[in-house]
Amino acid sequence: MSWGATITRQDGSIWLSPEFTPMNFMGKGVISAVGSSFVTQIPQQKTAMFFIRQSSDSYAACQQVTVNGYHTLRLNSAYPTALPVTVYCFANMVLPPSNNYGLYFYGTSGELVYSLDMLPLDMRTIHVDISASCVKQDMGKPVAVMPTASGRLFISNSSIGGADVLDLYLGATGNFVINRPRQIAAGSSSGTSYPYIDKAFYIFTDVYD
């Protein structure tokens, strides 16, 4: 880049630049019932990311959809008492400046690509086990997790001559990243347990509350 300004990390990699818009905090909301949604004002042409925090150590399965052209997070199921679910949303967009002073980045077309009014996404990762033992990991302070189906388990059940089938979903409550199973089927056939993903993507919520 032969013009403008950049802000780099300690390792020299670019953190902010007029050449791109980072994922910024767009706000938060609450989902209070299964089947309900949190509808954002993020147009579907933009990239959106969601993180959730449950009210208790429970299973919650979400789906990212669009409603009237806007990114939306829908709660498809929760068991037994995950409600309410707090949602944090991020997007590669910038809200209009709230003051007539500050630091603002503009692209070559004059489009606002970043301002210090925004809070960039500070996302972290941690390894998770694909297990029915309901392992949870203490992160030291309150967290929210990108809601993700993390794996499928086949648990031998001699009473039916086959296996119980469980799906695992990542979540968060309090300081804990959790990976919770819910039985979705049972039958005479069996299978091999497998992960969809072996890590959780999470944020510390005190940055955005």
N, C-alpha and C positions, 0 to 999 in steps of 0.2 A: 504494500500500500504506500503510495507516494504522497498522501495527503492525510489530514485529520490527526487523530490521537488514538493511542491504545493504552490500556491498562493491563499489565502482565502480572502473572502469579510469581511467587518466589522462584519457581523453577524456570521462568522465562516464557512459559506458554501464555497465549493470549487469553485474558479473562473478559475484557470488554473492548469492543471496536466498532466504529461506524459501519463496518461491513456486514454485521449481523445483529439480530436482536436476541438476547438470551431469553431463557424461560423465566418469566417474572410471575410473582404472586399476584393473582387476580381477585382473591377473596376467599371466603369460606362460608359454608352453610351447614344445615342439619337435615338429615333424613330421619323421619320419625316413624315410618311404617314400611313394612315389606311391600314392594310394588311401587313405592313412591320414588321420586327422582329429585336430584338437584340440577336445575337447569341454569347454565351459566349465560353470560353475555359474550362468550367467545365464539366468533363465527367458525363454521366448520372448515373454512379455508386455512385457518391457523392450526398449529399443533397444540394440543392440550394434554396435560398430565394431571391425574388426581391422586390424592393420598387420603386415607381414612384413619379415623381413630374411633374405636368402639367404646361403649360405656362399660363393658364388662368383658371378661375373658371368654369370648364366644366366637362361633363360626359366622362369617358374613360373606356372601357372594355378590359381587357387583358386576355390572356390565356398562361399558362406555358406549353411548348411542348419540344420535343427534335428534333434536326436537326443534322443529321450525327453523332449521338451519344453524342451530347452536349446539355446541358440545354439552353433553348431559351425562350424569352418572346415575344409573338406576340400581336400586337395591333389590336383587332378585330373591334372595332368601337370607334369613338370619336365624341362628339357633344356638342356645335357647333364648338368651336375653341380651343380644348385642345392641339393642336400641336404647337411646338414639345413636346414630352414627354421625360424627362430625367429618365434613369433607373440606379439604384444602385443594384449591385448583390453581394451576399455573399455565401460562401460555407464552408463545413467542410474539408478544405484542406489548405495546406501551400505552398507558392511559394518558390523556391530555395533561399537560403541566398544570399543577395546582397553584403555582406561584409565578411571579414574573422575574424570579431570580433562581439561580441554581446551575447545575451542570447538566447539559443536554447534548446527546450525540445525534447528528443528522447524517443521513446517507447522501449520495451524490444527487439524488432526485429531490432532496429537501424533506424526505420523510423522516419523522422522529423515530429513531431506532432504540434510544435508551435515555432515561433520565434518572437522577438520583432520588426522585420520588418513588421509584420502583424498588422492590426487594427481589433480587435474583434468587433462583432456585439453588439451594445448597443441599444436594442429595448425596446420601451415603449408602453403602452396601454392606451386608453382612451375610455370611454363609448360613443356610438353614438346612436342617436334616429332614428328610422325607420319612416320617415315622408316625405311627399311631399313638405314640407315648405323650403327645401334647407338650413337647418341649417349648419353653418360652425363654427368651433371652433379655436380661435386664440391661438397658442402654444407659442407665444413670439419670436420665431425665425424660420428660414426656415426649413421645414420638407418635408419628403417623406413618403409615405404610402404603405403598402403591398396592391396591387390591389385585391380587394375582392368584390364579389357580396354580398351585405349586407341584401337585403330583397326584397319582392314583395308587391306592393300596388294595391288595388282595389278601385278606386275612382268612386263614383256614378255619372252617367251621364244620366240625365232624357231625353236628346234629343234622345238617342238610346235605352232607356228603360233598361239600364243595367249598365255597368261600363267600365271605361278605366283601362287598366292594365299597370302598370309601374314597371320596374326593377330599383333597386338602386345599385350604385357602389361607393365604397370608393375611394377617391383620395386625392391629396394635391396640393396646389398652394401657393407660398409665405410662409407665416407663418401659413396657415390655413389647418386643416384637414376638408375635405368636403365629403358630402354624397349626390350624385346627382342622380335624377331620369331621366328615359327616357321611353316614352310610347312605348310599344312593341305590344299592341293589344287593341281591343275594341270590345264589343259584348253585346248581350242581357242578357247573364248570368252574375252573379256576384260571389264574393267570399270574404273570410276574409283575410285581410292583415296580413302578418307574417314576422318575421325576419329570416334571415339565420344566422346572427351573430350580437351581440350587442356591439362589441368593435372594434376599429381600432388599428392596429399594426403600429407604426411609428418610424422613426429615425430623429434625428436632422442632417441635411445635412452638416452643417459646420464642423462636425467631419471628413467627408470623401471628401470634396471638395478640 
